[in-house]
Amino acid sequence: MYARVTVNRVVLGNDLVERHWVRGRLRTAVLRDKRGGDRRWARGTPDFTLSVAGAPLSSTAFRVARVDVTRLERGGLRLAMTLAGPPGITAVRTAEAYPDVAGFRTQTVLTPAAGLVLSGATLEQAGVGAVTPSISAFRAGSDWREPGYAGPPAGVGDQHAGGWRDTRTGPPGQPLQAPGEWLSAAAGPRPRSMFMAAEENDFPSARGEYDGHSAALKVDYARDVISLGPLEENAH
């Protein structure tokens, strides 16, 4: 495991993967899979995008003002990047990585000085290029429900009872949008793949999207405005 922090860049990696962030206008400069063919999954891609009162606010509107590096159990490293953004908004972008794991765990926490109207957000994105996309919506661990449970009496979005998985796949290079918390992208003659997984509930707001160039996991809060019946889990 290693982390490097300079005035312009922040780097986190291990023997399998590496990620570079640009500090001045926060974005991922490189998301690199070092196994085999040295695949690069992102070049200059914003880390996240907020929809504030219907207007997009990208991570490139923020700069990394401070970086704290923490050692974790099992040999991991955590980077906590304190972000300075538009007046009245600060944030912390956290990234973690562990030995022998080809991936990163990220989180963004916003701290507005006053009320902030969020209608949606892109949680994570990568400029993957021409790939074969696959998006999955799912729920597991549903065995605590009573026998014969058929879902809430009414609602908006996908209505399922018990554990389930719904996967949509598109042709190579063709756009795909679907409900989901898991997005996979496969590319190359000997297919290499990248996936994103969101730690969120299976609400209608959970969306995956591939536009032919970039892959992203999103939340669209407008899709959650109607829900009848008991709430079973915490909101986002």
N, C-alpha and C positions, 0 to 999 in steps of 0.2 A: 504494500500500500504506500502511496505517496501523495502529497499535496504540495503545490507550488503557488505562491502568491507574489505577484509583482505589481508595479504601479499600473500596468495595463491589462494583465491577464490573471485568471485564476484557473488552476488545473487540478483535477482529482482523477486518480486512476489506480490500476493494479496491473498484473501481468496479462489480463484479458481485455480490458476496456479502458478508455481514457476520454475525458470530457474537458474541453477548454471553454471558458467564458470570457467575453470581452467586458471590461469593467465600465468603460465610459458610457456606452449605451448598451445596457445589459442584453446579451444574446449569447447563444451557444455557437462558438466559432467552429468547433469540431466535436463530433460525437463519433468516436472511433472504436471499431471492433478489431482488436489486434490479433485475433485468432485466424490463422491461415492467410487468406487473401487480403487482410488489412482493409476491411470495408469501412467507408466513412458514410454515416447516416445523416449527417447534418452539416451544413456550412452557412453560418451567418443567420441562423433561425432564431426568432424571438423565443424566449422561454415560455412566456404566457401572454395572454391578451385578456383584458377586462372589458366588459361592456358596461360603461358607466352612463346611466340615463340614456342608453341607446347608442352612445358614441364609443368607438374602440379606443382603448388605452393599452398600448403594447408595453412589454418589458423594456423596450428600447427607450421609453420615456423616463427610465430610472437609471441611476448610476450606482455602482458599488462603492459605498463610502467606507466600509470597514469589513474585514474578514476575520472570523475567529475559527480556529482549527481545534477540534476536540478528538481525543482518542476514545474509541468505544470498546466495549467488550468484544471478544472474538476477533480482535485485531482490526476492527473497522476504523474509519475516519469520518468525521462530520465537518462540513464547511457551513458556517452560518454567515451569510452575506447580508449585511445591513444595507438596505437600499434607500437612497434619497430620490424622491420623485417630484411630481408636480406639487405646488404649494398645498399643504394640508394633508399629504399622504406620505407615509413612510411604510416600509415593508421589510420583512426578513425572508430571504430565499435560502432554504436549507437543502443541502445535498449530502447523502451518505453513500458510502461504498464499503464493501467487505472483501477480504481475500477470497479468491476462488469463486467469486460471483460475477458474472458478466452483465452487470447492470448497476443502476443507481436508484436510490429512493429520494424523491424530491418533495418539498412542501413550500408553499408560500403563505405567509401570514401578513395581512394588511392591517395597518393601524391608522385610520383616518382621524383627523382632528375634529371632524364633525360628521354628521350623517352622510353615508355614501350609498347611493341607489345603484345596486348591481342588478342588471337584468340577465346577466350570464357571464361566463368566463371560459377561456381556453386554458385548461389546467396544465397541459404539456403538449408540445408539438415538435416535429422534426421534419426537415426538408429531405425526404427519403428518395425523391426522384420517381422514376417509373417502376412501380412495384405491383404485386398482386395483393390487394387489400382483403382483410377479413375482420369483421366486427362482431363481437359476441356480447349479448346481454344475458345475465344469469342470476340465479339465487341459489345458495346452498345452505345447509344447516337448518332446513325448515321442518325437521321432524318433531319440533316442540308443539306444532299446531295440532289441534284436536282431529281425530279421524274424520274424514269426509269434508274437511275445510275446503271451500270453493272460492276463496278470495273475498275481498271486501264487497259489500252489496252494490257499490257503484264507484266509479273512479275514472281517471283519464290516463290513457296510455295502455301498455301491455298488461292484460289481466291474466295472471297465472296463479295456480294453487301449488303449494309444495315446492320442492326443488326443481329447477328447470334451467335449460340453456337454449338460447336462440342465436344461431350464427348466420350471418349474411356474408357472402363472398362475391367480389367483383372481378371482371377480366383485368389482365395486366394493363396498368396505366390508365384505367377508366375510373372516374369519380365514383365514390360510394359514401352514402350517409345512412346511418341506422342507429336505433337505440343500442346502448352498450357501455360497458365499463372496461372492455378489453379490446384492443386494436392490434392486429398483427400485420406485418408487411414482409413479403418475401421477394427476393430479387436475385438475379444472376443465373448462369447456366447450371451451376451447382448451387441450388437455392440457399442463400443465407437469409436469416429472418431476424427482425426486430419486433418487439412487442411493447406496448404500454398497458398498464393496468391501474385503474383509479380506485382508491379506497373510498368508495361512496356507496350509498344505497341504490337499489334498483328502481329509482323513481323515473318518471317520464323525462325528467330533465337530463338524465345521463345519456350522452350522445357520443358517437364516434364519427369521424369524418376524414375522408381522403379526397383531395381535389385534383388528383393527377400529378401533384408535385409534393405536397406536404400532408403528413398524417397528424391528426390531433384528437385529443380527448377533450370534450366540452361539457359544460352544464348550461342549460337553457331554462332559467327559472320560470319563464312564462308558461312552460308545460306543466308546472306543478301547482298552478293556482287553484285547481278544483280537486278536492279529495273528500269523498264521503266514506264514513265508516271509521273504525278505530285505527289510530296510528300505531304501528307495530315497532318502529325503530326511530331513532333520532334523525332529524333532518340534517342537511349538509352542514 
